[in-house]
Amino acid sequence: MNLKKYEAVFILDIRKVDDEGEAFSKEFAGLINGLGGAMHESVSMGRKQFAREIGKRKAGIYWNYIFSLETEKTDDIRKKFMLDERVVRNLVIQYDRPE
């Protein structure tokens, strides 16, 4: 099993999330663990205004995650949250910051 480190940023819809994204964050951590990965860090970056509206939304709640997962399984994450109405945007990239 070859785990690589990834970073993901999610922008959550303020109208669809009640608790600033805490429940979503726990669900995401559960998904990573369920796929055989490990969650290293999950940080709420708070509410931020968008430079341009995204689908009539003017702001969102930003969350940053750092986790380890098999490369093939990152597509499962992208597919799962592509259709989730709580997620405005998401980005999953390989983590390459020096330790």
N, C-alpha and C positions, 0 to 999 in steps of 0.2 A: 504494500500500500504506500503510494507516494503522495504525501500531502504537501501542497504548496500554500504559501501564505497569500491571502487576498485582502483587499480593502473594498468595502461597499459603502456607497452613500445613497440613502433613500430620502426623498422629499415626500412627506405625507400631507394629505389633504386636511386642512384644519377643520373643515366641516364634517369629515367622516371619522375623526379620531377624537375621543373624549379626554384622554388622560395624558396629553402631550406625547403620545406614542409609546408609553411604557408597556402596554399590553402587546402592541405590535412587536416591540423589541424582544419581549420574552418569547413570543411565537417564533420570531426569526432565529433566536438562539436555540430553541427547541428543534427547528428545522435543520440547522447546521449539525447539531448533535445527532439527530435522527439519520442524517446522511453519512455519518461516520466521521465528521469533522470535529473541530474544537474552536470554541469562541474565545478570543483573547481579550477583546475590548469592545464595549459598546458605549458610545458617547452621544448624548443629546446635544446638538448645537443650537437648539432653540428655534424660535420662529424668526423667519427672515422674509423681508419683502423681495419680490421678484423685480428684476430690471424691466421685464416685459411680462404681460399677463400670459399665463399658460391655461388655455381653456377656461377663460373667465375667472381664473383664480389670481389673486394679487399677492398671496403670501403662502408659505408652507412651513412645516416643521421638519427640520433637517436632523438626520441621524447618521452617524459614522460608525461602521463596524470593521473590526479586524479579526479575521478568522483563518483557520487552516482547513483545507478541503481538497479532495481529489479533483484534478483538472476537469474530468468529464462531467462531474456533478455540478459545476458552476452553471451549466446550461439549464439544469433543473430549477435553479434559483431564478434565473432570468425568466423562464417560462411561467413559473408559478406566480410571480409578482407582476407580469405583464398584464394580466387580466384582473388584478386586485384593485378595486375601486378606491381603496385608501391610499394607494401609491400614485403620486403625480409623475414622478420620474425616479429612475434608479440607475446606478452605475456600479458595475463590479469590475475591478481591475486587479492585476497582480501587484502585490505589495513589494516595493523595492527600495524602501528607505533603509539606510544603514542603521544597524543596532546601536 
